[in-house]
């Protein structure tokens, strides 16, 4: 697919997550539709196909921007935090900074 024909779109099968989790067993596996990327190439006729791994470098910036938009739609408003800086992990093993002897760092 040439650059003028390709459009990157969110995978309709996994809604951009790239994987499915079995609600009973908890097992996760990659989405077959997008090959785990969360996004697909959509041609002019509306057919989707997985983005080939060899094309990832060429579309990385666009995929990153689409992922930021998807996260914003889900309500994400911040930036990534180290586990020891996450309030939910306070007073847990993961809530301690492994690089610092002080537990409050």
Secondary structure, 3 states (H helix, E strand, C coil): CCCCCCEEEECCCCCCCCEEECCCCCCEEECCCCCCCCEEEECCCCCEEECCHHHHHHHHHHHHHHHHHHHHHCCCCCCCCCHHHCHHHCCCHHHCCCCCCCCCC
